[in-house]
């Protein structure tokens, strides 16, 4: 939840449509209240020192959510191995040829879809975090 709250706060700062003087603490409090962040979850970063979004070189500039997106990709890609068997050679070869070998030579979503046969799903990340129950394994797969 810390990542999600930080990403939401980052987006709120970087989607202001007009320059205006804001009390950073009040802005942050209002931003996090919109998502219902409970007081027991302490924000990792506070606006006055959130170097990831305001640091030298521009920081993430409304891109802090990329940490969450990378977790979605990781969980969904690993799910391909779980579905076919963790040591399935065809899955490993597809991952190597379509993701690792290609690097930045094509649009990232095209590379991922070539590996997975579809766009990534958030479901495996939700399962990993215990937010939804795992589905039954595919035949031949492992869980």
Secondary structure, DSSP 8 states (H G I E B T S, - for coil): -HHHHHHHHHHHHHT-SS-----HHHHHHHHHHHTT--TTS--SS-GGG-HHHHSGGGTTSS-TTHHHHHHHHHHHHHHHHHHH-TT-HHHHHHHIIIIITTTTSS-HHHHHHHHHSS---SHHHHHHTTSS------TT---
